[in-house]
Amino acid sequence: MPETPLVAVHTDPPPGNTLENERAELARAGATLETAAGDETLLTALLQKADAVINTVKPLTAQTIALLTRAQVIVRTGVGVDNVDLEAATGAGIVVACVPDASVEEVSNHALALILALSRKIALLDRALRAGRWDRSMLAPMGSISAQTLGLIGFGRIAQALGLKASALGLRIMAFDPYVEDRVIEGMGAVPASLDELLAGSDFISLHTPLTEQTRHLIGREQLGRMKSSAFVINTARGPLVDQAALVEALTNGTIAGAGLDVYETEPLPPGDPLLSLDSVVLTPHSAAFSDTSMKEIRRRAGEAAADVLMGYWPRGLVNPSVKPRRPLKIKPAG
Ligand code: NAD
């Protein structure tokens, strides 16, 4: 145990959560976990003395990272690290880790649920029935999923899990991912495609890339214009992958048929947002990763990654390997 107690700080813990999963792991490193309960002044003070930082959605800008004069590690409790200024963290010699694979099943199930809800018009029919309308006139047009194509943009963990599940329903799978070899895509039973081929040939287009400068607005007016007018866009990855104003325009004009969205350019989705008044969309509040099991595991593993670094080991889910020359950490023994 270190002589001076180590301090981990959670920048934005879920309300009401006691963080026992994180605390149990951090205790292995002799570290306590502190939070500021929404008090920004207190958070600034805590960050200045933090040896480790656990973060969910709060932006960790270069300015915030400059406060971290003691921190060895930042752990993001999920996959995407687009809210962390990686260059600033690496420049400060701080290890950044994420929890890469604890919600693959949940997110792929959620994307599949959105595909099925759109295909079968579940939300639309549910709203009509509750409003007193036994209305089957709105069923058509309705494609048959077993004769349709799902286009996956990004072919990482979540997309591959979704591809397998969707194949079982009879969907043909196309995938666009410039960083994955064609033989890997083919090995999973999918057809490798260029982005243009995928946009033109898919009935459902589901996004599964990280948010980077290359993927911001990957789907804009031009790409929406290349889709079938019967196509649906599904986004469970990150809101800014899609130009939301162009999407609303495409939905309003009938350029495409509908969208299933878990993520938005601004979160929470503001009241009065035009998406909220469109019947052709199914919307969820950035909830795709959630299940009791996945949340518990994500929190435990976030604590584990922070504790590992504090104990002198490289964490699982290392995001910035270029920090290695700055940190004399060891490979954690197995077991
Ligand atoms: P992953 O790292 O396993 O896969 C991402 C894939 O995107 C990789 O195969 C990569 O090659 C590909 N890619 C990168 N840039 C690309 C580009 N320009 N064009 C096409 N493909 C590109 O990640 P994952 O676990 O599958 O997660 C995917 C994303 O889902 C995450 O980055 C995260 O933002 C998002 N996510 C959202 C939720 C949620 O709650 N809604 C939960 C988990 C993950």
Boltz pocket constraint, residues with backbone or C-beta under 6 A from the ligand:
constraints:
  - pocket:
      binder: B
      contacts: [[A, 78], [A, 79], [A, 80], [A, 100], [A, 101], [A, 103], [A, 104], [A, 107], [A, 153], [A, 154], [A, 155], [A, 156], [A, 157], [A, 158], [A, 159], [A, 176], [A, 177], [A, 178], [A, 179], [A, 180], [A, 207], [A, 208], [A, 209], [A, 210], [A, 211], [A, 214], [A, 215], [A, 236], [A, 237], [A, 238], [A, 262], [A, 263], [A, 286], [A, 287], [A, 288], [A, 289], [A, 290]]
      max_distance: 6.0
